Amino acid sequence: MARERILTAERRPGDEPVDVALRPQRLAEMVGQHHVVEKLQIAMAAAKKRGEPLEHILLDGPPGLGKTTLASVIAREMTEKPPRITSGPSLAKQADLMALLTNLETGDVLFIDEIHRLPTIVEEFLYPAMEDFRVDYTIEGGLSGRVVNFALRRFTLIGATTRAGMLSGAMRDRFGHRYHLDFYGTDDLTVILRRSAEKLDLTARANTLEMIAARSRGTPRVANRLLKRVRDYAQVRADGILTQDIVEKALDVQQVDSLGLDELDRAFLTALIKVYGGGPAGIDALAATMGQERDTLEDLVEPYLLQIGFVVRTRQGRQATKDAYAHLHFPYAPPGNGKCNPSLPADEATLFDG
């Protein structure tokens, strides 16, 4: 869409300076993800007691839940240093990874974001580095090329992915710890927003942060972004202090409703209900109807609609629930008893995305 989408959980370059300042630096400062934090506390304490680096860690979950933050916290807890950070798409060839691996000290943390997007040749090059801390690297090329075995210092690889299903089994099996990050509850998001408001030197009246948390889609990155947009509104249209009226007006300007849906979410539901009779409808058909990319709908829209029960996936496609009709004030019409929508092409009507 032409308008920048505030509710996307994707990282934006302009967010970084402020977001880094708002992130926790130690495990004790982490809010939420209690099951993950407890397991990490035990794993790190055991590794320190043995005097060994942590085993490799895989973090998976939707964007914006704190995978990068958690990797930085782990690195500081174990080494008092930040991690070496890179991403799967930026490691196009073995030499790109080799430069990182050979500069790691014992115990250092290497963080690879979007690890599911590693090229196959780079992924296979990483296997012996993870298992044996050795790599075979080809120096020069052609007839004069030779393979040299490099010994690496023991390090900890932390991989992050939003699509764990796209990781190969061979890659997943090489991680000693695998943790899934869940969406946050309103109470945890309120605690995060209260800490962020203090760091931003922002005064918030009673129940205002809870209002923002309820519309943050269970995602800390979205919560902090909404807080900054509400702060902007309060500074321009009021005295800079957050009140319930100011928060309501600021979020109305951003077109974020009481459940955290924005215009793209509502457009998705409206198309599903009005064009396809509530479904079932294939994701490609919905994307074409809305003029959006399929990946945009699958990664940025559907997860939250599925989470709050407004959409269900069936073998025939996506289907709107009664709650979605009620939220958009449409009269409820039961779906066609599992039959494919006649307005869909055959291949779209039978599409199943898991």
N, C-alpha and C positions, 0 to 999 in steps of 0.2 A: 504494500500500500504506500501511497505517497507520503502519508504522515508517519513519522518515526514512532514505532511501537514501544511504549514505555514498559509494558508488562513482559516483554521478552526476557528470558533468563540468560540469554547469550551475553557474553562479556563484550563491553564496548571500550575502545581505546580511551575515550574521554572520561570513563568512570575510574580508571586505574588509580590516579593519585589519591582521590578521596577514599576509594574502596580499600586500598592497602592500609590506610590509617585507621579504618574502622574494624579491620580484621583482628581476631584474637592472636596473641603471640605464643601462648602456652596452652597446654592441654587443660589445665585447670580453668582457663577462661572460656573454653568451648561451651556453647549452649546447645542443648538438644543432642540427637544422635547418641543417646546414652549407652545403647548396647555396643556401638562401635567404640566409643571412648573407653568403656570398661575393658574390652578385649585388648585395646591398644595399650592401656596402662599396664596390664599383666605382661603383654609381649615385650614392651620396652623395659620393664623392670627386670624380667628374666634375662634379656639380652645384655643389659648393663651388668647384672650379677655375674654372668659368664665372661664378660669382657669381649663380647662379639657384636658385630653389626647386626641390625635387624634383618630377618629374612625379607625377601621381596614382597611388596604389598600391591594388591590390585583394588582400586576404589571404583565402584560403578554406581550410577544413579543419574537422574535428570540433571541438566545444567543448572548452575546457580545454587547448589546445595552445600558448597564448601569443600570440594575435592582438592582444589589448589591450596586453599587455606589450611586444610588438614595436613597436606604434604609439607607445607612450610612449618607447621607446628611440630610435626614429627622430627623434621631435620633439626630444629632448634633444641628440642628436648634431648636428642641423641648426640648432637655434635656442637651445639651452640653456634652453628652456621646456617645460613639459608641454603636451600637446595639448589642444585643446578637444574634450571628449568628449560625444557624444550617441548616440542609437540610432534606428533606423528607425521603430519604433512610436511614439516620442515626438514625431516630426515630423508632426503630423496635418494641418497646413495650411502654405501658403507663408509666412505671417507667422512661424511658428516657425523656419523655416530662414533667413529674411531677417534676423532678429535676430542669428543667429550669423555669417552671412556679412559683414554690414556692420561687425562688431566685430573682424574678423581683420586683423592687421597683415601686412605683406609677409613671406612665408616661413613664416607660421604654419601649424600642422598642425591640420586638422579631422578628427576620427576619428568615423565613423558605424558603430556596431556594428549587426549584423543589417540590413545595408543592403538586403537582399532584401525586407524588409518595409516599405520606403518606399511610401506611397500614390502612385499613378500621377501625380496632379497635382503632388506635391512632387518626384517623380523628374524629370518633364519640366521643372520650374522650375529644377532643378539643372544641366541640360545646358549652357545658355549660360554658367553660372557656371564650370563645369569647362573649357569650351573657350575662351571669349573673356573670362572674368573680368568679365562684365557680366550684369545681370538686368533684365528688364522687370517692374516691380512696380506693381500697381494700387493707387492711393491713394484712400481713401474708397470710395464705392460708388454704385450707382444711376445716375441721369442725370448727376450731378455728378462721377462718378468719372473719373479720368484715369490714364493709364499713364506712368510715369516710368522712364527708363533709368538705372540706377545702375551706376557703374563700381566694380569691386571691386579690392582689392589682390591681387597674385598669391599664392596660397596652395597648399598641398598637401592634397588630400583622401585620406585613407586609409579605405577601406571594408573591413569584415570581414563574412564570411558563412559560415554552416555549410551553406548550400544554394546553391552557385554555379549550379546548374541553374535556379534560380528567378529569377535575374537576367535582365533583358531584354538582348538583343544590343546595343541602343543604349547601355545603361549600361556593359556590359563593354567595349565598344570605346573608351570615353572614358578608360580607365585605361591609362597608359603602361607600368606595371609590374604584372604579375600573378604572385603567388606562392602555391603550395599548401603547406600545412604538414602534414607526415606525423606519424604516431605515433612516439614516442620508443622507443629501445632500452633494455634494462635497464642497460647501462653508463652511458648519458647520464642516466637517471633516478637512478642511484646518485650521480653527481656532484652533481646538483641537490639530492638529499636530504642529502648531506654538507654542502653549503653552508647548507641550511636548518637542519640540526641545530646548526651553529655559531652561526647567528643566534638560535636559540632557546635557546642555552646548554645543549645536551643532549648527554650523553655516550652514545656508541653503541659497543658492542663489535664485534669483527670479524664480518663477514658479516650483521649485523643489517639494515643499510640495504639490502643486496642482496636480502634476503628481502622487504622492503617494496616495493622497486622491481619485483620480479618479479610482484607482485600489483596493480600500479598501472595496469593496462590501457593502458600506453604513454602515459599522460597526466600531465603535471606537476601539474595541479591536484588530481587524485586522489591522487598520491604525497604531496603536502604535507598533504592532509587526513588520509590514513592515518597519516602521521607524527605529526600532532597527537593523533589518537585513541590511538595507541600510547603517546605521551608521557603522556596522561591516565592510562592504565592503569598505566604504570610508576610514576607518582607516587602513585597510590592504593593499589595492591596490592604495590608493591616499593619500592626505594630511589631510584627515579627514573632509574636507569641502564638502558639498553636492552641486554638479552641475548637470545640466540636463543630461549630458553625464554619470556621475557616477550613478545617479539614474536609468537611462535606463539600464546600464550594470548590476547593482545590481539586478534589478527586472528580467532581463533576466536569471541571474544565478538561481534565485528562480523559474523560469519558470512561471512567472505571466505576462499575456499578457496585452494589452492596455485596456481591459475592466475588468480586475481583475479575469480572468479565469485562473485556474491552470491546471495541467495535469489530475487531476481527473474529473474536469468539462468537459474538452475536450474529455476525454475517454467516459464519459456518453453520450455526444452529438454524438460522432463518432459511438458508438454502436447503438444508436437510429436510426441514419441515414443509416449507412452501413449495419447493420445486420437486422434491422427491417424496412428498407425502409422509414425512417422518422416517423414511427409510424402509428397508435397507438400501443403501447406496454405496457404490464403490468410491474409494478415496480419489481415484483419478477423475471420475465424473464430477465429484465435488470440487476438486481443484480447478477443473476446466470451467465449471459454472462460476466460480468465484474469481477466476483470473489469477490464481495463486499457484506456486509450486507445490507439488505433492510433499516434498520434504518439509516445507514450512508448516503445513497442516499437521503432519505426523510428529514433528519434533517440538513445535511451539504452541500448538492449539490443542490437539487431541489429549495429551497426557493429563492436563488439568480437567478437561471436560469428562474424561473417564474417571478421574479421581473423585469428582463431586457427584458422579452418577447421572450426568446429563446425556451421556452417549454410551452406548454399548457396542461392542464388536460382535458380529455374527459371521457365519460362513458366507452369507450373502452380501455383507458390507456393514456400513455404519448405520446405527438406528438411534433415533432420539427417544428419550424416556418421557414419562408423564411430567416429571419435575421440570424438564427443559421447556415443555409447552407452557407450564404454569409460570415459569420465570419470565418468559417472553410474552405472556398474556395472550397466547394462542389457544383456541378451543381444542381440547384433546380429541384426537381421532386415533383409535387403535390401529397399529400397523397391520399389514395384510397377512396376518397369520403365518409369517415366515416365508411368504411367497416373494419372488424377486420383483422389484419394482418394474413395471412394464416400460417405463421411460428409459431404463438403462440398457445399453448394449449387453449382449450375452456374456462377453468376457468381463465386463464391469460388474454385472449383477452377481456373478459367482466368485468375485475376487475375495480372497481371504488373506489377511495380513498377520495372522497369528495372535 
